[in-house]
Amino acid sequence: MGWSESDIQANRDFFRKKLAATKQRNTVLEAIEQGSFDFILLDTRPRDAFKFGHITGAWCAPFADLDEVMPRLPKDREIVTYCWGHD
């Protein structure tokens, strides 16, 4: 069974929207390295991990607390999240 034209179009639409909502990793890294970024960087790891070390300028917002944190976030700034990295 192959892909129908409507399946293909639905996938294109999905990925177009996903790419528009996703900030590229290199863009985020460059901004962090320059020490100046115009977005809110949320560290979604547990508080203990954040206390141990985090990216300068990041806000602590553990994934388990996101429902509580989200209403307090500014609505006029882009939000970028990060958690454990495996580079």
N, C-alpha and C positions, 0 to 999 in steps of 0.2 A: 504494500500500500504506500503510495507516494504522498507528497505534500500537495494540498490543494492551493490554488492561487490565494484564497482567503487566509489559509494558514500562513503562507509566506508573508502576506501583507501584515497580518497580526504580529508576527515575529519582528518584522521590520519596525512597526510602530512601537512595540515594546522596547526594543533595544535603542531606538532613537530617543525615547523618553528617558530611559535609564542613563544613557550617555549625557543627556542634557542635565540630569540631576546629580551627576557624579563628577566631582572635581578630580582632575588627574593627579596621581600620586606625585609625579615630578614637580608639578606646580606647587603643591603643598610643601614638599621638601625644600624647594628653592625659597619660598617665602619664609619658612622657619629658619633656614640657614642665614638669610639676610636679617633675621630678627625683627621683621616687620610684616605683619599680615593683617588683612582687613576682614578676616572671618573669625568666628569663634571656634576654637579648637577644643573639642570635648574629649577628655580621656575617660573612656567607659570601663576601665578596669576597676577592680575593687579599691576602696579607699587606702588600704594598707599598701597596695602596689603603688598608688599615686604618691603616698608619703615617702616611699622608698626612693622614688625617682620618676620624673615626668619631663615632658618638653616644656621649656620655659614659655610661659604665657597661656598654657593649657588650663582649662577649667576641669575640676573633678566632677564627674557625673557618672557614677557607677551604673552599669546596665540595669541592675536590679532596682535602681531608684529613678529611672528615666521618666516614669509616669509622674512622679512628684516634681522632677526638675524641669520638664518641658514647659509647663505654663509660665515659669519664671524667666525663660530665655528671651532675649530680644527678638522681635519679629522682623526687624529691619536689617538684620545681618545674616550672611550665609553661615551655616553651621557645618563644620567638618568633624567627623568622629574618628577616633582611633582606639585601638585596644592593643592586645599583645601582638608584637611583630615577630616575623620569622625570616628575616633577611639573611 
